[in-house]
């Protein structure tokens, strides 16, 4: 696990790593997250191994804008209005999937999408121009991490490890994103 400080020169390194199928730990607007190219099945499978997550258990997806979301999910006018009101932000919207991503992501029927409210992630998404996984950087069942030291402790003994950790210092403790099911009307909050 290579650890680098997050600074203005980091974006180029991270984008190159993502394009090569690497798994990155980076800060988000909620906790440190595990990100990879959500269209790269090999990278996604490796992310599941690193996290110890059962195959097919859904992982949220970061998108750069509503147009990218529309390529991954069916979005009607009412849903788009909701998204424009809540994105960017800590709201994951569950929508009907267009089945454009690897099946291991559990996105065959529905898919959880969001535009984070975190400049570095948004800059990554703009530069790389494809969706990224947006799951917490912890082993499944273990506590979320707001500090790089906690991440290293969780992953150091594992067989599978992230390739790169971006250290942005200690993040403020925030709740995970709210999850709202937009496949039904009225929408239903699945996680507050």
N, C-alpha and C positions, 0 to 999 in steps of 0.2 A: 504494500500500500504506500504509494507516494503521496506525501502531503505537501501542498503548496499554499502560500498565503493568497487570498483573494485580493487582486489589485487590477488596475486598468489594463495590464498586459496579459492577464489570465485568460481572457476570452478566446484569443487565438489558439492557445494551447488546448483549451477545453473543446473547442469546435473540432480541431484536428483529431483529438482523442475520440470524440463521439463519432466522427466519420469513419474511424477505424474500428468501430464496434466496442469501444471501451465502456466500462461502467464507472460513473462518476458520482461521488458524494458532493453535494453542493447545498449552500443555504437556500431556503425558500422563505416565503412569507409566513410559514407556520413552524416548521422544524427543518433540520437537515434532511435532505431527500436523496434517494438513489435515482439517478437518471441515466437513460440510455436511449438510443434511437428506437422508438416504438415500432418502426417498420422493419427493423433488423431482427428476424426471428432468433438467430443464434445469440445475439446480445440479450434479447429478452429472456431466453431460456437460462442464460448464465445469471442474469439478475435474480430470477426465481431461485436458483441454487444458492446464490449469495445470501439472499433474504431467508431461505428455508421456507418458502411459501409454497403451498400446494398448487400444482398446475391448474389453471382454469379459474382460480380465485381472482376476481377482477382487481386490476390496478388502475388508478386514475391516470389520465393522459393530459399532459400540458399541451396546449395549442397556442399559436401566436395571435390568432384573431378569429373572428366568427366565420370568415370564409374557409379557413382551415378546418374549423369545427364542422362546417357544412359538408366538407369532403369526407368526413368520418361518420357523420350522423345525419339522420333525417331531422330537419329543423323547420317547423312551421312558423308563421308570423307571430303567434302568441309566445312561443318558446323563444324566438329571437328577441322579442321585446324584453322578456325576463333576463336573457343573457346580457343584453346591452345595459340593463339596469344594474346588474350584479358583477359584471366583469370589467376590468380585471379585479380580482378579489378572492377571498377565501371561501368561495362557493364552488363545489363540484356539482355539475348538472348531469344527471343520468338521462340519456337520450336513446332513441332507437338507432342501433348501429347499422352502418352500411357494409359491415364485414370487410373492412379494408386493412385490418391489422392482424398480426398472428393470433391464432386461436388460443394459444396459451394465456393470453391476456384476459380471457373470459369475456370477450366483447362480441360474442356472436349475436345475441339478441339486443343487448343494451350496452352502452359505453358511458363511463364517467369522464367528463371533460371539464377543464377549467383553464382560464388565463390567470396565472398568478399575479399578485401585486408585489412583484420583486424585480427591480430593474435588471439585475444580472441575468436572471432566468429569461426575462423577456428579450434581452439583447441576444442571448443564445438562440432562442427560438427564431428571431428575425434573421440572424446570420445563417443558421443551419437550414431553416425553411422546411422542416418536417417535425412531426409530433414527437414528444419525449415522454418517457414514463415519468410519473410524478408520485412515487410512493415514499414513505418515510424510510430513513436510513437506519434501520434497526433489524435485528433478527425477529422474524414473526413470533409474536407472543411476548417479546421483551419491550421495555419502555422506549418511548420515542427519545431522540437525542437532540439537545440544543447546544451541545459542546463537542468539539472534535475528540477530546480525550475519552468521552463516553463511547463514541463511535469506534475508536481504536480498541477499547476494552471489549466491546461486543464482537468485533470481527476478527481480532488477532489470532484466536485459536481455531477459527473455522477453516475448513478445507478450501472454501471459495471466498475470495476477498474482492472488494472494489479495487479498481486499478488506480484511481486518483481521488484524493480527498482535498476539497477546497476549504481552507480554514478562514472563516470570516469572524472568528472569535466566538464568544458566547452569545447565542441568539436569545431574544426575549422569549419567555415562556408563553406560548399562545396555544389555543385549542387547535385541533385538526380542522381542516376545512369542513364547513357545513355541507352535507350531501342532500340534494333535492331531486326527487324523481319527477322529471318533466314528461315521462312517457304517459302519465295519466293527468286528467284534469278534474278538479283542481290539483296542482302539484302537491306532493307529499314530502315532508322533511323526513329523511331516513336517519340523519345524524345531525345533531345541533352543535 
